[in-house]
Amino acid sequence: TPSLWYRRPVGSRGTIQDFAGFNASKDAEALKTAMEGLGTDETTVIEILTGRSNAQRQLIAEEFKSYTGKELKDALKEDTSGDFGRALVALVTPPAEFDAEQINRTVRGVGTNETALIEIVASRNSQQIRDISQVYYRARSSMPRHLPCGGSIGNPLEQEPTWLPAHFFCLFTASTEQEAKQCVCATTMW
């Protein structure tokens, strides 16, 4: 599993600080109560999720799952909708998973949103990049992480339009010289 880099202090960046008197169990229970029955107590959900640090939100999500047997993200998806629901889900998504989802969105389809890709990749440290890479490739298991020399993936022009940005991501996140050579080798076989 990816390391829990979001739990490590990163200096004084960001405006959300740990909530004093934090209790993940109480927050998980309050969220469950806020989402029970018809309607959602949006005020309670907003106060809890926006008033806790990312690390605390991840602990709340773990506690919510052990308390209810259900992922907090799934419960939020069921009880909220639109941009509001997507924002709440983003708040409880682990950072590496969120970044991997955003990277996938930047390279999906025709054209790549280079600005968004650069913003994500350039603002993360090497451990965060490794964690993102691990989540990204686990989620996109149909795409091989490394293409060995001599392997055949066919004509790149006939492939899914995202193969080149995904391949760039492979090269960028290679953690060893051998992994980088495998990525380069795959691009030079055509």
C-alpha positions as CSV (number, residue, x, y, z in Angstrom):
1,T,0.0,0.0,0.0
2,P,1.2,3.6,-0.5
3,S,2.8,5.2,2.4
4,L,0.8,7.6,4.4
5,W,2.7,10.7,3.3
6,Y,-0.3,12.9,4.1
7,R,0.3,12.2,7.8
8,R,3.8,13.6,7.7
9,P,4.2,17.3,8.5
10,V,5.2,19.3,5.4
11,G,6.0,22.5,7.1
12,S,3.5,25.3,7.4
13,R,1.9,25.0,4.0
14,G,-1.9,25.1,3.8
15,T,-4.5,26.7,6.0
16,I,-6.3,23.7,7.5
17,Q,-4.6,22.7,10.8
18,D,-5.3,19.7,13.0
19,F,-8.6,20.1,14.9
20,A,-8.0,20.5,18.6
21,G,-9.8,17.8,20.6
22,F,-10.1,15.6,17.5
23,N,-11.9,12.3,17.9
24,A,-12.3,10.2,14.8
25,S,-15.0,8.0,16.4
26,K,-17.2,10.9,17.4
27,D,-16.8,12.5,13.9
28,A,-17.6,9.2,12.2
29,E,-20.7,8.7,14.3
30,A,-21.8,12.3,13.7
31,L,-21.4,11.8,9.9
32,K,-23.4,8.6,10.1
33,T,-26.2,10.3,12.0
34,A,-26.1,13.3,9.6
35,M,-26.6,11.0,6.6
36,E,-29.2,8.7,8.1
37,G,-32.8,8.7,6.9
38,L,-34.2,11.1,4.4
39,G,-32.1,14.1,3.6
40,T,-28.6,14.9,4.8
41,D,-27.6,17.3,7.5
42,E,-25.3,19.2,5.2
43,T,-24.2,21.6,7.9
44,T,-22.8,18.9,10.1
45,V,-21.1,17.2,7.1
46,I,-19.5,20.5,6.0
47,E,-18.4,21.4,9.5
48,I,-16.7,18.1,10.1
49,L,-15.1,17.6,6.7
50,T,-13.8,21.2,6.2
51,G,-12.8,21.6,9.8
52,R,-10.4,18.7,9.9
53,S,-6.9,18.3,8.4
54,N,-6.5,15.8,5.6
55,A,-4.8,13.3,7.9
56,Q,-7.7,13.6,10.3
57,R,-10.3,13.1,7.5
58,Q,-8.5,9.9,6.5
59,L,-8.8,8.7,10.1
60,I,-12.5,9.6,10.1
61,A,-12.9,7.6,6.8
62,E,-11.2,4.6,8.4
63,E,-13.3,4.9,11.5
64,F,-16.5,5.4,9.5
65,K,-15.8,2.1,7.6
66,S,-15.2,0.2,10.8
67,Y,-18.3,1.7,12.4
68,T,-20.7,1.2,9.4
69,G,-19.0,-1.3,7.2
70,K,-19.2,1.2,4.3
71,E,-16.7,3.5,2.7
72,L,-17.3,7.1,3.6
73,K,-16.8,8.1,-0.1
74,D,-19.6,5.8,-1.1
75,A,-21.9,7.1,1.6
76,L,-21.3,10.7,0.5
77,K,-21.9,9.7,-3.2
78,E,-25.2,8.2,-2.2
79,D,-26.4,11.1,-0.1
80,T,-25.1,14.1,-2.0
81,S,-24.9,15.1,-5.7
82,G,-23.5,17.6,-8.2
83,D,-20.4,19.7,-7.5
84,F,-21.2,19.7,-3.7
85,G,-21.0,15.9,-3.6
86,R,-17.9,15.7,-5.7
87,A,-16.2,18.3,-3.4
88,L,-17.1,16.2,-0.3
89,V,-15.8,13.0,-2.0
90,A,-12.6,14.8,-2.9
91,L,-12.1,15.9,0.7
92,V,-12.2,12.3,1.9
93,T,-10.1,10.8,-0.9
94,P,-6.6,9.9,0.1
95,P,-4.2,12.4,-1.5
96,A,-2.3,9.9,-3.7
97,E,-5.6,8.4,-5.0
98,F,-7.0,11.9,-5.7
99,D,-3.8,12.9,-7.6
100,A,-3.8,9.7,-9.6
101,E,-7.5,10.3,-10.5
102,Q,-6.6,13.8,-11.6
103,I,-3.6,12.7,-13.6
104,N,-5.8,10.1,-15.3
105,R,-8.3,12.9,-16.2
106,T,-5.5,15.1,-17.6
107,V,-4.3,12.3,-20.0
108,R,-7.7,10.8,-20.9
109,G,-9.1,11.3,-24.4
110,V,-7.7,13.4,-27.2
111,G,-5.2,15.9,-26.0
112,T,-3.5,16.2,-22.6
113,N,-4.0,19.0,-20.1
114,E,-0.3,19.6,-19.7
115,T,-0.9,22.5,-17.3
116,A,-2.8,20.4,-14.8
117,L,-0.4,17.5,-15.2
118,I,2.6,19.7,-14.6
119,E,0.9,21.4,-11.6
120,I,0.3,18.0,-9.9
121,V,3.7,16.4,-10.7
122,A,5.9,19.5,-10.1
123,S,4.4,20.2,-6.7
124,R,4.9,16.8,-5.1
125,N,8.0,15.4,-3.5
126,S,9.6,12.1,-4.7
127,Q,7.8,9.9,-2.1
128,Q,4.4,11.5,-3.1
129,I,5.2,10.8,-6.8
130,R,6.0,7.2,-6.0
131,D,2.7,6.8,-4.1
132,I,0.7,8.5,-6.9
133,S,2.5,6.2,-9.4
134,Q,1.6,3.1,-7.4
135,V,-2.1,4.1,-7.1
136,Y,-2.2,5.2,-10.8
137,Y,-0.9,1.9,-12.1
138,R,-2.9,-0.2,-9.7
139,A,-6.1,1.6,-10.9
140,R,-5.1,1.3,-14.6
141,S,-4.2,-2.4,-14.3
142,S,-5.1,-2.9,-18.0
143,M,-2.1,-0.7,-19.0
144,P,1.3,-2.4,-18.3
145,R,3.5,-0.3,-16.1
146,H,6.7,-1.1,-18.0
147,L,6.9,-2.4,-21.6
148,P,9.9,-4.6,-22.0
149,C,12.2,-4.3,-25.0
150,G,11.1,-6.7,-27.7
151,G,7.6,-6.7,-26.4
152,S,4.8,-5.8,-28.8
153,I,2.0,-3.4,-28.1
154,G,1.3,-2.8,-31.8
155,N,1.3,0.4,-33.8
156,P,1.1,3.4,-31.4
157,L,-1.2,5.2,-33.8
158,E,-3.7,2.4,-33.4
159,Q,-3.5,2.5,-29.6
160,E,-5.7,4.4,-27.1
161,P,-4.9,8.1,-27.5
162,T,-3.5,8.3,-23.9
163,W,-0.6,5.9,-24.4
164,L,2.0,8.7,-24.8
165,P,1.1,10.8,-21.7
166,A,0.8,7.5,-19.7
167,H,4.2,6.5,-21.0
168,F,5.6,9.9,-20.1
169,F,4.2,9.3,-16.6
170,C,5.9,5.9,-16.5
171,L,9.3,7.5,-17.4
172,F,8.9,10.4,-15.0
173,T,8.0,8.1,-12.1
174,A,10.6,5.4,-12.7
175,S,12.4,4.9,-9.4
176,T,15.4,3.1,-10.8
177,E,17.6,3.4,-13.8
178,Q,16.4,0.0,-15.0
179,E,12.8,1.1,-14.9
180,A,13.7,4.3,-16.8
181,K,15.5,2.2,-19.5
182,Q,12.4,0.0,-19.9
183,C,10.3,3.1,-20.5
184,V,12.8,4.6,-23.0
185,C,13.2,1.2,-24.7
186,A,9.5,1.0,-25.3
187,T,9.4,4.4,-27.0
188,T,12.3,3.6,-29.3
189,M,11.0,0.3,-30.6
190,W,9.0,2.0,-33.3
